[in-house]
Amino acid sequence: MKEHEKSEGRILNEKILEGIRKAVRQLYERVAARDGDVVISRDGKVVTVKAKDLIK
């Protein structure tokens, strides 16, 4: 694999991760607007937390 292909792959990965982070934040904001909870994994355990606590 050529160096520029690796660089392009890294850039694509960064863009994908940025999009995922943005989508998750938007989800938390929508749920928080309704004073809702979300289920996440924290330290390997499934927990329910208020969405508003995650967007601080």
PDB file of N, H, CA, C and O in Angstrom:
ATOM      1  N   MET A   1       0.852  -1.170   0.000  1.00  0.00           N
ATOM      2  CA  MET A   1       0.000   0.000   0.000  1.00  0.00           C
ATOM      3  C   MET A   1       0.901   1.238   0.000  1.00  0.00           C
ATOM      4  O   MET A   1       1.858   1.323   0.770  1.00  0.00           O
ATOM      5  N   LYS A   2       0.588   2.175  -0.856  1.00  0.00           N
ATOM      6  H   LYS A   2      -0.189   2.106  -1.482  1.00  0.00           H
ATOM      7  CA  LYS A   2       1.387   3.387  -0.974  1.00  0.00           C
ATOM      8  C   LYS A   2       1.057   4.345   0.166  1.00  0.00           C
ATOM      9  O   LYS A   2      -0.016   4.290   0.766  1.00  0.00           O
ATOM     10  N   GLU A   3       2.016   5.220   0.441  1.00  0.00           N
ATOM     11  H   GLU A   3       2.888   5.265  -0.046  1.00  0.00           H
ATOM     12  CA  GLU A   3       1.873   6.158   1.567  1.00  0.00           C
ATOM     13  C   GLU A   3       0.643   7.052   1.414  1.00  0.00           C
ATOM     14  O   GLU A   3      -0.068   7.285   2.392  1.00  0.00           O
ATOM     15  N   HIS A   4       0.379   7.556   0.213  1.00  0.00           N
ATOM     16  H   HIS A   4       0.957   7.367  -0.582  1.00  0.00           H
ATOM     17  CA  HIS A   4      -0.781   8.438   0.034  1.00  0.00           C
ATOM     18  C   HIS A   4      -2.089   7.674   0.226  1.00  0.00           C
ATOM     19  O   HIS A   4      -3.085   8.259   0.652  1.00  0.00           O
ATOM     20  N   GLU A   5      -2.099   6.378  -0.081  1.00  0.00           N
ATOM     21  H   GLU A   5      -1.289   5.903  -0.426  1.00  0.00           H
ATOM     22  CA  GLU A   5      -3.303   5.573   0.149  1.00  0.00           C
ATOM     23  C   GLU A   5      -3.551   5.405   1.642  1.00  0.00           C
ATOM     24  O   GLU A   5      -4.699   5.423   2.086  1.00  0.00           O
ATOM     25  N   LYS A   6      -2.475   5.242   2.427  1.00  0.00           N
ATOM     26  H   LYS A   6      -1.543   5.228   2.067  1.00  0.00           H
ATOM     27  CA  LYS A   6      -2.617   5.156   3.879  1.00  0.00           C
ATOM     28  C   LYS A   6      -3.154   6.467   4.427  1.00  0.00           C
ATOM     29  O   LYS A   6      -4.028   6.484   5.293  1.00  0.00           O
ATOM     30  N   SER A   7      -2.613   7.571   3.905  1.00  0.00           N
ATOM     31  H   SER A   7      -1.903   7.557   3.202  1.00  0.00           H
ATOM     32  CA  SER A   7      -3.047   8.892   4.354  1.00  0.00           C
ATOM     33  C   SER A   7      -4.519   9.110   4.021  1.00  0.00           C
ATOM     34  O   SER A   7      -5.273   9.626   4.847  1.00  0.00           O
ATOM     35  N   GLU A   8      -4.928   8.725   2.827  1.00  0.00           N
ATOM     36  H   GLU A   8      -4.316   8.306   2.156  1.00  0.00           H
ATOM     37  CA  GLU A   8      -6.332   8.857   2.432  1.00  0.00           C
ATOM     38  C   GLU A   8      -7.219   7.989   3.312  1.00  0.00           C
ATOM     39  O   GLU A   8      -8.331   8.384   3.664  1.00  0.00           O
ATOM     40  N   GLY A   9      -6.730   6.811   3.664  1.00  0.00           N
ATOM     41  H   GLY A   9      -5.827   6.490   3.378  1.00  0.00           H
ATOM     42  CA  GLY A   9      -7.479   5.921   4.550  1.00  0.00           C
ATOM     43  C   GLY A   9      -7.662   6.535   5.925  1.00  0.00           C
ATOM     44  O   GLY A   9      -8.741   6.439   6.510  1.00  0.00           O
ATOM     45  N   ARG A  10      -6.619   7.165   6.447  1.00  0.00           N
ATOM     46  H   ARG A  10      -5.742   7.243   5.972  1.00  0.00           H
ATOM     47  CA  ARG A  10      -6.712   7.828   7.753  1.00  0.00           C
ATOM     48  C   ARG A  10      -7.702   8.983   7.701  1.00  0.00           C
ATOM     49  O   ARG A  10      -8.498   9.171   8.620  1.00  0.00           O
ATOM     50  N   ILE A  11      -7.647   9.746   6.632  1.00  0.00           N
ATOM     51  H   ILE A  11      -7.000   9.593   5.885  1.00  0.00           H
ATOM     52  CA  ILE A  11      -8.567  10.877   6.488  1.00  0.00           C
ATOM     53  C   ILE A  11     -10.004  10.375   6.439  1.00  0.00           C
ATOM     54  O   ILE A  11     -10.883  10.951   7.080  1.00  0.00           O
ATOM     55  N   LEU A  12     -10.248   9.318   5.694  1.00  0.00           N
ATOM     56  H   LEU A  12      -9.534   8.850   5.173  1.00  0.00           H
ATOM     57  CA  LEU A  12     -11.589   8.748   5.611  1.00  0.00           C
ATOM     58  C   LEU A  12     -12.042   8.257   6.980  1.00  0.00           C
ATOM     59  O   LEU A  12     -13.180   8.501   7.379  1.00  0.00           O
ATOM     60  N   ASN A  13     -11.159   7.567   7.703  1.00  0.00           N
ATOM     61  H   ASN A  13     -10.234   7.369   7.379  1.00  0.00           H
ATOM     62  CA  ASN A  13     -11.501   7.098   9.048  1.00  0.00           C
ATOM     63  C   ASN A  13     -11.860   8.257   9.964  1.00  0.00           C
ATOM     64  O   ASN A  13     -12.823   8.166  10.726  1.00  0.00           O
ATOM     65  N   GLU A  14     -11.100   9.345   9.902  1.00  0.00           N
ATOM     66  H   GLU A  14     -10.318   9.419   9.283  1.00  0.00           H
ATOM     67  CA  GLU A  14     -11.374  10.517  10.729  1.00  0.00           C
ATOM     68  C   GLU A  14     -12.739  11.114  10.391  1.00  0.00           C
ATOM     69  O   GLU A  14     -13.488  11.505  11.287  1.00  0.00           O
ATOM     70  N   LYS A  15     -13.058  11.182   9.108  1.00  0.00           N
ATOM     71  H   LYS A  15     -12.450  10.864   8.380  1.00  0.00           H
ATOM     72  CA  LYS A  15     -14.351  11.730   8.694  1.00  0.00           C
ATOM     73  C   LYS A  15     -15.503  10.846   9.170  1.00  0.00           C
ATOM     74  O   LYS A  15     -16.541  11.351   9.597  1.00  0.00           O
ATOM     75  N   ILE A  16     -15.322   9.544   9.096  1.00  0.00           N
ATOM     76  H   ILE A  16     -14.479   9.133   8.750  1.00  0.00           H
ATOM     77  CA  ILE A  16     -16.356   8.612   9.557  1.00  0.00           C
ATOM     78  C   ILE A  16     -16.569   8.772  11.052  1.00  0.00           C
ATOM     79  O   ILE A  16     -17.708   8.868  11.510  1.00  0.00           O
ATOM     80  N   LEU A  17     -15.480   8.802  11.822  1.00  0.00           N
ATOM     81  H   LEU A  17     -14.555   8.724  11.450  1.00  0.00           H
ATOM     82  CA  LEU A  17     -15.592   8.964  13.274  1.00  0.00           C
ATOM     83  C   LEU A  17     -16.226  10.301  13.643  1.00  0.00           C
ATOM     84  O   LEU A  17     -17.029  10.376  14.573  1.00  0.00           O
ATOM     85  N   GLU A  18     -15.867  11.352  12.919  1.00  0.00           N
ATOM     86  H   GLU A  18     -15.215  11.292  12.164  1.00  0.00           H
ATOM     87  CA  GLU A  18     -16.462  12.667  13.159  1.00  0.00           C
ATOM     88  C   GLU A  18     -17.972  12.615  12.914  1.00  0.00           C
ATOM     89  O   GLU A  18     -18.742  13.184  13.688  1.00  0.00           O
ATOM     90  N   GLY A  19     -18.393  11.948  11.861  1.00  0.00           N
ATOM     91  H   GLY A  19     -17.768  11.486  11.233  1.00  0.00           H
ATOM     92  CA  GLY A  19     -19.817  11.813  11.561  1.00  0.00           C
ATOM     93  C   GLY A  19     -20.554  11.020  12.623  1.00  0.00           C
ATOM     94  O   GLY A  19     -21.678  11.362  12.989  1.00  0.00           O
ATOM     95  N   ILE A  20     -19.928   9.963  13.120  1.00  0.00           N
ATOM     96  H   ILE A  20     -19.015   9.685  12.824  1.00  0.00           H
ATOM     97  CA  ILE A  20     -20.545   9.162  14.185  1.00  0.00           C
ATOM     98  C   ILE A  20     -20.694   9.997  15.443  1.00  0.00           C
ATOM     99  O   ILE A  20     -21.754   9.990  16.069  1.00  0.00           O
ATOM    100  N   ARG A  21     -19.637  10.723  15.824  1.00  0.00           N
ATOM    101  H   ARG A  21     -18.776  10.728  15.316  1.00  0.00           H
ATOM    102  CA  ARG A  21     -19.706  11.577  17.024  1.00  0.00           C
ATOM    103  C   ARG A  21     -20.818  12.612  16.894  1.00  0.00           C
ATOM    104  O   ARG A  21     -21.557  12.861  17.846  1.00  0.00           O
ATOM    105  N   LYS A  22     -20.931  13.210  15.718  1.00  0.00           N
ATOM    106  H   LYS A  22     -20.330  13.007  14.944  1.00  0.00           H
ATOM    107  CA  LYS A  22     -21.964  14.221  15.490  1.00  0.00           C
ATOM    108  C   LYS A  22     -23.355  13.598  15.606  1.00  0.00           C
ATOM    109  O   LYS A  22     -24.245  14.184  16.223  1.00  0.00           O
ATOM    110  N   ALA A  23     -23.546  12.429  15.024  1.00  0.00           N
ATOM    111  H   ALA A  23     -22.823  11.953  14.523  1.00  0.00           H
ATOM    112  CA  ALA A  23     -24.847  11.758  15.077  1.00  0.00           C
ATOM    113  C   ALA A  23     -25.216  11.375  16.506  1.00  0.00           C
ATOM    114  O   ALA A  23     -26.367  11.524  16.914  1.00  0.00           O
ATOM    115  N   VAL A  24     -24.243  10.883  17.264  1.00  0.00           N
ATOM    116  H   VAL A  24     -23.307  10.762  16.932  1.00  0.00           H
ATOM    117  CA  VAL A  24     -24.509  10.504  18.656  1.00  0.00           C
ATOM    118  C   VAL A  24     -24.859  11.738  19.475  1.00  0.00           C
ATOM    119  O   VAL A  24     -25.787  11.699  20.283  1.00  0.00           O
ATOM    120  N   ARG A  25     -24.132  12.830  19.277  1.00  0.00           N
ATOM    121  H   ARG A  25     -23.379  12.862  18.621  1.00  0.00           H
ATOM    122  CA  ARG A  25     -24.437  14.068  20.011  1.00  0.00           C
ATOM    123  C   ARG A  25     -25.845  14.558  19.669  1.00  0.00           C
ATOM    124  O   ARG A  25     -26.585  14.972  20.561  1.00  0.00           O
ATOM    125  N   GLN A  26     -26.216  14.516  18.409  1.00  0.00           N
ATOM    126  H   GLN A  26     -25.614  14.179  17.684  1.00  0.00           H
ATOM    127  CA  GLN A  26     -27.564  14.934  18.012  1.00  0.00           C
ATOM    128  C   GLN A  26     -28.618  14.047  18.660  1.00  0.00           C
ATOM    129  O   GLN A  26     -29.665  14.535  19.085  1.00  0.00           O
ATOM    130  N   LEU A  27     -28.350  12.752  18.737  1.00  0.00           N
ATOM    131  H   LEU A  27     -27.500  12.355  18.391  1.00  0.00           H
ATOM    132  CA  LEU A  27     -29.267  11.837  19.407  1.00  0.00           C
ATOM    133  C   LEU A  27     -29.419  12.230  20.870  1.00  0.00           C
ATOM    134  O   LEU A  27     -30.540  12.335  21.368  1.00  0.00           O
ATOM    135  N   TYR A  28     -28.298  12.448  21.566  1.00  0.00           N
ATOM    136  H   TYR A  28     -27.388  12.362  21.161  1.00  0.00           H
ATOM    137  CA  TYR A  28     -28.351  12.839  22.976  1.00  0.00           C
ATOM    138  C   TYR A  28     -29.127  14.144  23.151  1.00  0.00           C
ATOM    139  O   TYR A  28     -29.902  14.277  24.098  1.00  0.00           O
ATOM    140  N   GLU A  29     -28.928  15.099  22.257  1.00  0.00           N
ATOM    141  H   GLU A  29     -28.298  14.991  21.488  1.00  0.00           H
ATOM    142  CA  GLU A  29     -29.633  16.379  22.352  1.00  0.00           C
ATOM    143  C   GLU A  29     -31.135  16.200  22.178  1.00  0.00           C
ATOM    144  O   GLU A  29     -31.922  16.815  22.897  1.00  0.00           O
ATOM    145  N   ARG A  30     -31.541  15.353  21.217  1.00  0.00           N
ATOM    146  H   ARG A  30     -30.902  14.853  20.632  1.00  0.00           H
ATOM    147  CA  ARG A  30     -32.977  15.115  21.013  1.00  0.00           C
ATOM    148  C   ARG A  30     -33.594  14.424  22.225  1.00  0.00           C
ATOM    149  O   ARG A  30     -34.688  14.784  22.660  1.00  0.00           O
ATOM    150  N   VAL A  31     -32.896  13.440  22.763  1.00  0.00           N
ATOM    151  H   VAL A  31     -32.008  13.148  22.409  1.00  0.00           H
ATOM    152  CA  VAL A  31     -33.416  12.714  23.925  1.00  0.00           C
ATOM    153  C   VAL A  31     -33.429  13.634  25.146  1.00  0.00           C
ATOM    154  O   VAL A  31     -34.374  13.595  25.935  1.00  0.00           O
ATOM    155  N   ALA A  32     -32.399  14.457  25.313  1.00  0.00           N
ATOM    156  H   ALA A  32     -31.632  14.489  24.672  1.00  0.00           H
ATOM    157  CA  ALA A  32     -32.325  15.379  26.448  1.00  0.00           C
ATOM    158  C   ALA A  32     -33.450  16.405  26.393  1.00  0.00           C
ATOM    159  O   ALA A  32     -33.962  16.815  27.435  1.00  0.00           O
ATOM    160  N   ALA A  33     -33.842  16.822  25.194  1.00  0.00           N
ATOM    161  H   ALA A  33     -33.426  16.488  24.348  1.00  0.00           H
ATOM    162  CA  ALA A  33     -34.927  17.793  25.049  1.00  0.00           C
ATOM    163  C   ALA A  33     -36.236  17.243  25.604  1.00  0.00           C
ATOM    164  O   ALA A  33     -37.129  18.002  25.979  1.00  0.00           O
ATOM    165  N   ARG A  34     -36.342  15.925  25.653  1.00  0.00           N
ATOM    166  H   ARG A  34     -35.616  15.308  25.349  1.00  0.00           H
ATOM    167  CA  ARG A  34     -37.545  15.272  26.201  1.00  0.00           C
ATOM    168  C   ARG A  34     -37.293  14.743  27.612  1.00  0.00           C
ATOM    169  O   ARG A  34     -38.087  13.971  28.149  1.00  0.00           O
ATOM    170  N   ASP A  35     -36.173  15.171  28.206  1.00  0.00           N
ATOM    171  H   ASP A  35     -35.528  15.799  27.770  1.00  0.00           H
ATOM    172  CA  ASP A  35     -35.758  14.722  29.539  1.00  0.00           C
ATOM    173  C   ASP A  35     -35.666  13.204  29.601  1.00  0.00           C
ATOM    174  O   ASP A  35     -36.065  12.583  30.586  1.00  0.00           O
ATOM    175  N   GLY A  36     -35.136  12.619  28.539  1.00  0.00           N
ATOM    176  H   GLY A  36     -34.812  13.123  27.738  1.00  0.00           H
ATOM    177  CA  GLY A  36     -35.077  11.162  28.449  1.00  0.00           C
ATOM    178  C   GLY A  36     -33.754  10.569  28.889  1.00  0.00           C
ATOM    179  O   GLY A  36     -32.782  11.274  29.163  1.00  0.00           O
ATOM    180  N   ASP A  37     -33.753   9.255  28.947  1.00  0.00           N
ATOM    181  H   ASP A  37     -34.543   8.682  28.724  1.00  0.00           H
ATOM    182  CA  ASP A  37     -32.578   8.478  29.323  1.00  0.00           C
ATOM    183  C   ASP A  37     -32.010   7.773  28.101  1.00  0.00           C
ATOM    184  O   ASP A  37     -32.717   7.512  27.128  1.00  0.00           O
ATOM    185  N   VAL A  38     -30.723   7.471  28.173  1.00  0.00           N
ATOM    186  H   VAL A  38     -30.148   7.683  28.963  1.00  0.00           H
ATOM    187  CA  VAL A  38     -30.076   6.644  27.159  1.00  0.00           C
ATOM    188  C   VAL A  38     -29.359   5.498  27.861  1.00  0.00           C
ATOM    189  O   VAL A  38     -28.964   5.613  29.022  1.00  0.00           O
ATOM    190  N   VAL A  39     -29.199   4.410  27.153  1.00  0.00           N
ATOM    191  H   VAL A  39     -29.519   4.316  26.210  1.00  0.00           H
ATOM    192  CA  VAL A  39     -28.505   3.243  27.690  1.00  0.00           C
ATOM    193  C   VAL A  39     -27.129   3.197  27.044  1.00  0.00           C
ATOM    194  O   VAL A  39     -27.002   3.199  25.820  1.00  0.00           O
ATOM    195  N   ILE A  40     -26.098   3.155  27.890  1.00  0.00           N
ATOM    196  H   ILE A  40     -26.202   3.154  28.885  1.00  0.00           H
ATOM    197  CA  ILE A  40     -24.718   3.127  27.405  1.00  0.00           C
ATOM    198  C   ILE A  40     -23.943   2.042  28.143  1.00  0.00           C
ATOM    199  O   ILE A  40     -24.426   1.460  29.114  1.00  0.00           O
ATOM    200  N   SER A  41     -22.747   1.789  27.665  1.00  0.00           N
ATOM    201  H   SER A  41     -22.355   2.262  26.876  1.00  0.00           H
ATOM    202  CA  SER A  41     -21.834   0.878  28.353  1.00  0.00           C
ATOM    203  C   SER A  41     -20.797   1.729  29.073  1.00  0.00           C
ATOM    204  O   SER A  41     -20.128   2.558  28.456  1.00  0.00           O
ATOM    205  N   ARG A  42     -20.668   1.520  30.369  1.00  0.00           N
ATOM    206  H   ARG A  42     -21.211   0.846  30.870  1.00  0.00           H
ATOM    207  CA  ARG A  42     -19.679   2.252  31.162  1.00  0.00           C
ATOM    208  C   ARG A  42     -18.863   1.231  31.941  1.00  0.00           C
ATOM    209  O   ARG A  42     -19.400   0.490  32.763  1.00  0.00           O
ATOM    210  N   ASP A  43     -17.575   1.198  31.679  1.00  0.00           N
ATOM    211  H   ASP A  43     -17.138   1.800  31.010  1.00  0.00           H
ATOM    212  CA  ASP A  43     -16.680   0.228  32.326  1.00  0.00           C
ATOM    213  C   ASP A  43     -17.166  -1.204  32.122  1.00  0.00           C
ATOM    214  O   ASP A  43     -17.050  -2.041  33.017  1.00  0.00           O
ATOM    215  N   GLY A  44     -17.710  -1.476  30.938  1.00  0.00           N
ATOM    216  H   GLY A  44     -17.804  -0.795  30.211  1.00  0.00           H
ATOM    217  CA  GLY A  44     -18.154  -2.824  30.615  1.00  0.00           C
ATOM    218  C   GLY A  44     -19.511  -3.197  31.162  1.00  0.00           C
ATOM    219  O   GLY A  44     -19.959  -4.331  30.992  1.00  0.00           O
ATOM    220  N   LYS A  45     -20.179  -2.252  31.821  1.00  0.00           N
ATOM    221  H   LYS A  45     -19.815  -1.330  31.959  1.00  0.00           H
ATOM    222  CA  LYS A  45     -21.503  -2.522  32.382  1.00  0.00           C
ATOM    223  C   LYS A  45     -22.543  -1.657  31.675  1.00  0.00           C
ATOM    224  O   LYS A  45     -22.272  -0.512  31.313  1.00  0.00           O
ATOM    225  N   VAL A  46     -23.718  -2.212  31.488  1.00  0.00           N
ATOM    226  H   VAL A  46     -23.938  -3.142  31.783  1.00  0.00           H
ATOM    227  CA  VAL A  46     -24.810  -1.488  30.851  1.00  0.00           C
ATOM    228  C   VAL A  46     -25.483  -0.622  31.911  1.00  0.00           C
ATOM    229  O   VAL A  46     -25.921  -1.116  32.950  1.00  0.00           O
ATOM    230  N   VAL A  47     -25.559   0.692  31.627  1.00  0.00           N
ATOM    231  H   VAL A  47     -25.203   1.093  30.782  1.00  0.00           H
ATOM    232  CA  VAL A  47     -26.171   1.626  32.572  1.00  0.00           C
ATOM    233  C   VAL A  47     -27.122   2.559  31.835  1.00  0.00           C
ATOM    234  O   VAL A  47     -26.970   2.807  30.639  1.00  0.00           O
ATOM    235  N   THR A  48     -28.099   3.068  32.568  1.00  0.00           N
ATOM    236  H   THR A  48     -28.222   2.866  33.539  1.00  0.00           H
ATOM    237  CA  THR A  48     -29.037   4.056  32.040  1.00  0.00           C
ATOM    238  C   THR A  48     -28.698   5.399  32.667  1.00  0.00           C
ATOM    239  O   THR A  48     -28.583   5.508  33.888  1.00  0.00           O
ATOM    240  N   VAL A  49     -28.537   6.423  31.830  1.00  0.00           N
ATOM    241  H   VAL A  49     -28.631   6.334  30.838  1.00  0.00           H
ATOM    242  CA  VAL A  49     -28.211   7.761  32.323  1.00  0.00           C
ATOM    243  C   VAL A  49     -29.086   8.788  31.623  1.00  0.00           C
ATOM    244  O   VAL A  49     -29.605   8.540  30.535  1.00  0.00           O
ATOM    245  N   LYS A  50     -29.245   9.938  32.256  1.00  0.00           N
ATOM    246  H   LYS A  50     -28.824  10.140  33.140  1.00  0.00           H
ATOM    247  CA  LYS A  50     -29.972  11.041  31.637  1.00  0.00           C
ATOM    248  C   LYS A  50     -29.141  11.570  30.465  1.00  0.00           C
ATOM    249  O   LYS A  50     -27.937  11.786  30.601  1.00  0.00           O
ATOM    250  N   ALA A  51     -29.772  11.770  29.346  1.00  0.00           N
ATOM    251  H   ALA A  51     -30.750  11.595  29.236  1.00  0.00           H
ATOM    252  CA  ALA A  51     -29.060  12.265  28.166  1.00  0.00           C
ATOM    253  C   ALA A  51     -28.444  13.626  28.440  1.00  0.00           C
ATOM    254  O   ALA A  51     -27.358  13.926  27.945  1.00  0.00           O
ATOM    255  N   LYS A  52     -29.128  14.456  29.225  1.00  0.00           N
ATOM    256  H   LYS A  52     -30.011  14.212  29.627  1.00  0.00           H
ATOM    257  CA  LYS A  52     -28.600  15.797  29.504  1.00  0.00           C
ATOM    258  C   LYS A  52     -27.274  15.731  30.251  1.00  0.00           C
ATOM    259  O   LYS A  52     -26.464  16.652  30.146  1.00  0.00           O
ATOM    260  N   ASP A  53     -27.039  14.658  31.002  1.00  0.00           N
ATOM    261  H   ASP A  53     -27.697  13.910  31.087  1.00  0.00           H
ATOM    262  CA  ASP A  53     -25.766  14.512  31.705  1.00  0.00           C
ATOM    263  C   ASP A  53     -24.620  14.192  30.750  1.00  0.00           C
ATOM    264  O   ASP A  53     -23.457  14.405  31.092  1.00  0.00           O
ATOM    265  N   LEU A  54     -24.926  13.694  29.580  1.00  0.00           N
ATOM    266  H   LEU A  54     -25.871  13.521  29.302  1.00  0.00           H
ATOM    267  CA  LEU A  54     -23.895  13.330  28.610  1.00  0.00           C
ATOM    268  C   LEU A  54     -23.509  14.479  27.687  1.00  0.00           C
ATOM    269  O   LEU A  54     -22.478  14.403  27.018  1.00  0.00           O
ATOM    270  N   ILE A  55     -24.302  15.530  27.633  1.00  0.00           N
ATOM    271  H   ILE A  55     -25.139  15.592  28.176  1.00  0.00           H
ATOM    272  CA  ILE A  55     -24.000  16.627  26.708  1.00  0.00           C
ATOM    273  C   ILE A  55     -23.442  17.854  27.413  1.00  0.00           C
ATOM    274  O   ILE A  55     -23.340  18.922  26.811  1.00  0.00           O
ATOM    275  N   LYS A  56     -23.089  17.715  28.651  1.00  0.00           N
ATOM    276  H   LYS A  56     -23.171  16.846  29.141  1.00  0.00           H
ATOM    277  CA  LYS A  56     -22.508  18.849  29.393  1.00  0.00           C
ATOM    278  C   LYS A  56     -21.139  19.172  28.887  1.00  0.00           C
ATOM    279  O   LYS A  56     -20.498  20.095  29.389  1.00  0.00           O
TER     280      LYS A  56
END
